Amino acid sequence: MAPCRMLNQIPRELVDWKNNMAHEVNRLFPYIGHLPSLLNITPNVAIVEALLEFWDPDGSVFWFGECELTLTLEEIEGLFQVPGKGHPMVYPMNGTREQFCRFLGLKQFSMNPHPDAKSCPLEFLYKRFGGKEAYDHHREDFFISREQWEEKRVQAFGIAMINPLLFPQKHGKVIFSTINMVQSVFVGIKGKTPTLVPIIIADIFAAITECRKRRGFFYASNLVLQMWAMEHLSKRALNPLGSCLSTVNWVESHRERVIRYYRVASPSVFIQELNALTSDKVQWVLDWTKVRDPAFKTIQFDFIPLASTSGLVMYIPQRVMRQFGYPQRVPTIQEVRGIELNTVTECRTMVLEAWGNL
């Protein structure tokens, strides 16, 4: 089994930056919830490589013998306590270097030492926003005041963190193409904070399918995927309050629930366990899953189309009703391949209309 490359170490700059921000990080919570706590998660590449062997791209599920599991909107929304259903969807659109600089208050010439038109090193942002005195050290690089910089500093950390943790690149840089999405999160859409949950899941689905074919780089959040899998493999008594505890940081307490899986460093060991998985060994409903009124389909379709940064994917939660505490039935799903999309505009319209009609 050829290896699949992915984020295997949390960048040191992000950890230092978070420590420098102290309580200011809390200002990010209304936009991205407990995502900053991902910086405390140790990547475990082995379980993600093992999961590739069990992926069914047609059903968008992992198939472990008699058990089918998939990441759900409600699970990811509850885990990170981020905006979800009922909020506008962030649609993946390519941003530019100019937009990136304008949003952060940077003069474009500040990028001259890094002529790459698509990305900049994480270190570049850390030097200009990471330290409390960074503005004074690089004043000539900004067209904003120090007071405005104080506000942008928090958002810059959000951008620097979201890129490698949710949209990682094999070169480890911060890509400009994400700026439209991240800017929408901070500025809002139609007066509401939009959700990143659909694109997080869509990118993971797309990356699994692509890596299963070619074993390239995993252009999605392997951290979210590994956490999700470990939680479902850790059978335990369900917290009766669960998703009602909206202030609980489930990410911080993740490791203590699944500690034994962080000791496994071989994909073959995980594959052996997954091959032997039976329904009685699965934690079907996670503590934080928002099981009230889950989204199973749209008004138009028996599935939910989601847009990843690399294309359209189909999310079919009817295949995993046990993850919401429902009896599992054999779903009748309309033929996905029969739906043809000729343009990006058609795809965007379909996805956004479907999200508004769950």
C-alpha positions as CSV (number, residue, x, y, z in Angstrom):
1,M,0.0,0.0,0.0
2,A,1.6,3.2,-1.2
3,P,1.6,6.1,1.3
4,C,-0.6,9.1,1.0
5,R,1.1,12.4,2.0
6,M,-0.7,14.8,4.4
7,L,-0.2,17.3,7.2
8,N,1.9,15.3,9.7
9,Q,3.0,18.1,12.0
10,I,1.4,21.2,13.4
11,P,3.4,24.3,12.3
12,R,5.4,25.8,15.1
13,E,4.5,29.3,14.0
14,L,0.8,28.6,14.6
15,V,1.3,27.3,18.1
16,D,3.5,30.3,19.1
17,W,1.0,32.7,17.5
18,K,-1.8,31.2,19.5
19,N,0.2,31.5,22.7
20,N,1.0,35.2,21.9
21,M,-2.7,35.9,21.3
22,A,-3.8,34.6,24.7
23,H,-7.5,35.5,25.4
24,E,-7.8,37.3,22.0
25,V,-8.3,33.9,20.4
26,N,-11.7,33.8,22.0
27,R,-12.8,36.5,19.6
28,L,-12.7,33.9,16.9
29,F,-15.3,31.7,18.5
30,P,-18.4,33.2,16.9
31,Y,-16.9,32.6,13.5
32,I,-14.9,29.3,13.7
33,G,-15.9,27.9,17.1
34,H,-13.3,25.6,18.7
35,L,-11.3,25.1,15.5
36,P,-8.2,26.7,17.2
37,S,-8.1,23.7,19.5
38,L,-7.0,21.6,16.5
39,L,-3.6,23.0,17.2
40,N,-3.4,20.7,20.2
41,I,-4.2,17.5,18.1
42,T,-1.3,15.3,17.1
43,P,-1.7,14.1,13.5
44,N,-2.0,10.4,13.1
45,V,-1.4,9.6,9.5
46,A,-1.8,5.8,10.0
47,I,-5.6,5.9,10.6
48,V,-6.3,8.1,7.6
49,E,-4.3,5.8,5.3
50,A,-6.2,2.9,6.7
51,L,-9.5,4.6,6.1
52,L,-8.7,5.0,2.4
53,E,-9.1,1.3,2.0
54,F,-12.7,1.3,3.1
55,W,-14.1,4.3,1.2
56,D,-17.0,3.9,-1.2
57,P,-17.0,7.0,-3.4
58,D,-20.4,6.2,-4.9
59,G,-22.2,6.2,-1.6
60,S,-19.8,8.7,0.1
61,V,-19.5,6.3,3.1
62,F,-16.9,4.1,4.7
63,W,-17.9,0.5,4.4
64,F,-16.7,-1.7,7.3
65,G,-18.4,-5.0,6.6
66,E,-21.9,-4.6,8.0
67,C,-21.2,-1.0,9.2
68,E,-21.5,2.1,7.1
69,L,-20.3,5.4,8.5
70,T,-19.7,8.9,7.1
71,L,-18.9,12.3,8.4
72,T,-22.2,14.2,8.9
73,L,-23.0,17.9,9.0
74,E,-24.4,17.6,12.5
75,E,-21.3,15.8,13.9
76,I,-18.8,18.4,12.6
77,E,-21.1,21.3,13.6
78,G,-21.4,19.9,17.1
79,L,-17.8,18.9,17.6
80,F,-16.4,22.4,16.8
81,Q,-19.5,24.4,17.9
82,V,-19.5,26.3,14.6
83,P,-22.4,27.8,12.6
84,G,-24.2,25.1,10.7
85,K,-27.6,24.5,9.2
86,G,-29.7,27.6,9.0
87,H,-26.6,29.7,8.2
88,P,-25.5,30.7,4.7
89,M,-23.1,28.3,3.1
90,V,-19.6,29.5,2.2
91,Y,-19.1,28.6,-1.5
92,P,-15.6,27.9,-2.6
93,M,-14.4,30.7,-4.9
94,N,-10.8,31.5,-5.9
95,G,-9.3,34.6,-4.4
96,T,-6.3,36.6,-5.5
97,R,-3.1,37.9,-4.1
98,E,-4.5,41.5,-4.4
99,Q,-7.7,40.5,-2.4
100,F,-5.5,38.8,0.2
101,C,-3.4,41.9,0.8
102,R,-6.4,44.3,0.8
103,F,-8.2,42.3,3.4
104,L,-5.3,42.2,5.8
105,G,-4.2,45.8,5.2
106,L,-0.9,44.8,3.6
107,K,0.7,46.9,0.9
108,Q,1.3,44.7,-2.2
109,F,5.0,45.5,-2.3
110,S,5.4,43.7,1.0
111,M,5.0,40.5,-0.9
112,N,7.8,41.3,-3.3
113,P,10.3,38.9,-1.5
114,H,7.7,36.1,-2.3
115,P,6.8,36.4,-6.0
116,D,4.6,33.3,-5.9
117,A,1.3,34.4,-7.3
118,K,-0.7,31.7,-5.5
119,S,0.6,31.6,-1.9
120,C,2.9,33.0,0.7
121,P,4.9,31.3,3.5
122,L,3.2,31.0,6.9
123,E,6.3,32.7,8.4
124,F,5.5,35.8,6.4
125,L,2.2,36.3,8.1
126,Y,3.6,35.3,11.5
127,K,6.3,38.0,11.4
128,R,3.7,40.7,10.6
129,F,0.9,39.6,12.8
130,G,2.1,37.0,15.3
131,G,3.9,39.2,17.8
132,K,2.5,42.0,19.8
133,E,5.1,44.4,18.4
134,A,5.0,43.1,14.9
135,Y,3.2,46.2,13.5
136,D,6.0,48.5,14.7
137,H,8.7,46.2,13.3
138,H,7.0,46.1,9.8
139,R,5.1,49.4,9.8
140,E,6.1,50.1,6.2
141,D,4.3,47.0,5.0
142,F,0.8,48.2,6.1
143,F,-1.6,50.8,4.8
144,I,-3.7,50.6,8.0
145,S,-3.2,52.1,11.5
146,R,-2.1,50.2,14.5
147,E,-5.6,50.2,15.9
148,Q,-6.9,48.6,12.7
149,W,-4.0,46.2,12.8
150,E,-5.1,45.0,16.2
151,E,-8.4,44.0,14.7
152,K,-6.8,42.4,11.7
153,R,-4.4,40.5,13.8
154,V,-7.1,38.2,15.1
155,Q,-8.4,37.6,11.6
156,A,-4.9,37.0,10.2
157,F,-4.5,34.3,12.8
158,G,-7.8,32.8,11.6
159,I,-6.6,32.8,8.0
160,A,-3.2,31.4,8.9
161,M,-4.8,28.6,10.9
162,I,-7.7,27.7,8.6
163,N,-5.3,27.2,5.7
164,P,-3.0,24.4,6.9
165,L,-5.6,22.8,9.2
166,L,-8.6,22.7,6.9
167,F,-7.1,23.4,3.4
168,P,-3.5,22.1,3.7
169,Q,-1.0,22.3,0.9
170,K,1.9,20.0,0.3
171,H,4.3,23.0,0.4
172,G,2.8,24.2,3.7
173,K,2.1,27.7,2.5
174,V,-1.0,29.9,3.0
175,I,-2.8,30.0,-0.3
176,F,-4.5,33.2,-1.6
177,S,-7.4,31.2,-3.2
178,T,-9.0,30.7,0.2
179,I,-9.4,34.4,1.0
180,N,-12.9,34.8,-0.5
181,M,-14.1,31.9,1.8
182,V,-12.4,33.1,4.9
183,Q,-13.4,36.7,4.3
184,S,-17.0,35.6,4.0
185,V,-16.7,33.9,7.4
186,F,-15.5,37.1,9.1
187,V,-17.6,39.7,7.2
188,G,-20.7,37.6,6.9
189,I,-23.3,36.9,4.2
190,K,-26.6,38.7,4.3
191,G,-26.0,39.8,7.9
192,K,-25.3,36.2,9.2
193,T,-22.1,34.3,10.0
194,P,-21.8,31.6,7.3
195,T,-20.8,28.0,7.8
196,L,-17.6,26.2,6.7
197,V,-19.0,22.8,7.7
198,P,-20.2,21.7,4.2
199,I,-16.9,22.6,2.5
200,I,-14.9,20.9,5.3
201,I,-16.8,17.6,4.7
202,A,-16.9,18.0,0.9
203,D,-13.1,18.5,0.7
204,I,-12.5,15.4,2.9
205,F,-14.8,13.3,0.6
206,A,-13.0,14.6,-2.5
207,A,-9.5,14.1,-1.0
208,I,-10.3,10.5,0.1
209,T,-11.5,9.6,-3.4
210,E,-8.5,11.2,-5.1
211,C,-6.0,9.7,-2.7
212,R,-7.6,6.3,-3.1
213,K,-7.0,6.5,-6.8
214,R,-3.5,8.2,-7.0
215,R,-2.0,8.3,-3.4
216,G,-1.0,11.9,-3.8
217,F,-1.3,14.7,-1.2
218,F,-4.4,14.8,1.0
219,Y,-5.8,18.2,0.2
220,A,-8.3,18.3,3.1
221,S,-8.3,18.2,6.9
222,N,-6.8,14.8,7.9
223,L,-7.0,16.1,11.5
224,V,-10.8,16.3,11.4
225,L,-11.1,12.9,9.7
226,Q,-8.9,11.2,12.2
227,M,-10.7,12.7,15.2
228,W,-14.1,11.7,13.7
229,A,-12.9,8.1,13.1
230,M,-11.3,7.6,16.5
231,E,-14.4,9.0,18.3
232,H,-16.7,6.4,16.5
233,L,-14.3,3.6,17.3
234,S,-14.3,4.5,21.1
235,K,-17.4,2.8,22.5
236,R,-18.6,4.5,25.6
237,A,-21.7,5.6,27.5
238,L,-23.4,8.5,25.8
239,N,-23.4,11.8,27.6
240,P,-27.2,12.5,28.3
241,L,-26.7,16.2,27.9
242,G,-24.5,15.9,24.8
243,S,-25.3,18.5,22.2
244,C,-27.1,20.7,24.7
245,L,-23.7,21.6,26.2
246,S,-22.9,24.3,23.6
247,T,-20.0,25.8,25.6
248,V,-18.1,22.5,26.0
249,N,-14.9,22.2,24.1
250,W,-15.1,18.6,22.8
251,V,-11.9,19.0,20.8
252,E,-9.8,19.7,24.0
253,S,-11.2,16.5,25.6
254,H,-10.9,14.4,22.5
255,R,-7.5,12.8,23.3
256,E,-8.6,11.5,26.7
257,R,-11.5,9.6,25.1
258,V,-9.5,8.0,22.4
259,I,-5.9,7.8,23.8
260,R,-5.2,4.3,22.8
261,Y,-5.6,5.1,19.1
262,Y,-2.8,7.6,19.3
263,R,-0.4,4.8,20.2
264,V,-1.0,3.0,16.9
265,A,1.4,4.1,14.2
266,S,0.8,1.4,11.6
267,P,-2.0,1.5,8.9
268,S,-2.1,-2.3,8.9
269,V,-3.1,-2.4,12.6
270,F,-5.9,0.0,12.0
271,I,-7.0,-2.0,8.9
272,Q,-7.1,-5.2,10.9
273,E,-9.4,-3.5,13.5
274,L,-11.6,-2.0,10.9
275,N,-11.9,-5.3,9.1
276,A,-13.2,-6.9,12.3
277,L,-15.6,-4.0,13.1
278,T,-19.1,-5.0,14.0
279,S,-22.1,-2.8,14.9
280,D,-21.8,-3.4,18.7
281,K,-18.3,-2.0,18.6
282,V,-19.2,1.3,17.1
283,Q,-20.1,4.5,18.9
284,W,-22.9,5.3,16.5
285,V,-24.1,8.6,18.0
286,L,-21.4,11.0,19.2
287,D,-22.0,13.1,22.3
288,W,-22.2,16.4,20.5
289,T,-24.2,15.2,17.4
290,K,-27.1,17.5,16.8
291,V,-29.7,14.7,16.4
292,R,-32.8,16.9,16.5
293,D,-34.0,17.6,13.0
294,P,-31.0,16.2,11.0
295,A,-30.7,16.9,7.3
296,F,-31.3,13.7,5.3
297,K,-32.0,15.2,1.8
298,T,-33.2,18.2,0.0
299,I,-36.6,19.1,-1.5
300,Q,-35.2,18.4,-4.9
301,F,-33.0,15.4,-4.3
302,D,-32.6,12.3,-2.1
303,F,-29.0,13.4,-1.4
304,I,-27.3,16.7,-0.6
305,P,-24.9,18.1,-3.2
306,L,-21.9,19.8,-1.6
307,A,-19.1,21.8,-3.3
308,S,-15.5,21.1,-2.5
309,T,-12.6,23.3,-3.6
310,S,-12.0,20.7,-6.3
311,G,-15.5,19.9,-7.5
312,L,-19.0,18.6,-6.6
313,V,-19.5,15.7,-4.2
314,M,-22.7,13.9,-3.0
315,Y,-23.5,13.7,0.7
316,I,-26.0,10.8,1.4
317,P,-26.9,10.8,5.2
318,Q,-29.7,8.4,4.6
319,R,-27.0,5.7,4.4
320,V,-26.0,6.3,8.0
321,M,-29.3,7.0,9.9
322,R,-27.8,5.1,12.9
323,Q,-25.5,8.0,13.5
324,F,-28.5,10.1,14.4
325,G,-30.1,7.4,16.7
326,Y,-32.6,6.3,14.0
327,P,-33.2,2.7,12.9
328,Q,-31.3,2.1,9.7
329,R,-33.4,1.5,6.6
330,V,-32.3,0.7,3.1
331,P,-32.5,4.1,1.4
332,T,-33.9,4.6,-2.1
333,I,-31.4,7.0,-3.7
334,Q,-32.0,8.5,-7.1
335,E,-29.2,8.0,-9.7
336,V,-26.6,10.6,-9.0
337,R,-24.8,10.0,-12.3
338,G,-27.8,11.1,-14.2
339,I,-27.4,14.7,-13.1
340,E,-25.3,16.6,-15.5
341,L,-23.8,20.0,-14.7
342,N,-22.3,21.8,-17.7
343,T,-21.0,25.0,-16.0
344,V,-19.6,26.3,-12.7
345,T,-22.7,28.6,-12.5
346,E,-25.1,25.6,-12.7
347,C,-23.1,23.8,-10.0
348,R,-23.1,26.8,-7.7
349,T,-26.9,27.4,-8.2
350,M,-27.7,23.7,-7.5
351,V,-25.6,23.6,-4.4
352,L,-26.8,26.8,-2.9
353,E,-30.5,26.1,-3.7
354,A,-30.1,22.6,-2.1
355,W,-28.6,24.1,1.0
356,G,-31.5,26.5,1.3
357,N,-34.0,23.6,0.9
358,L,-32.7,20.9,3.3
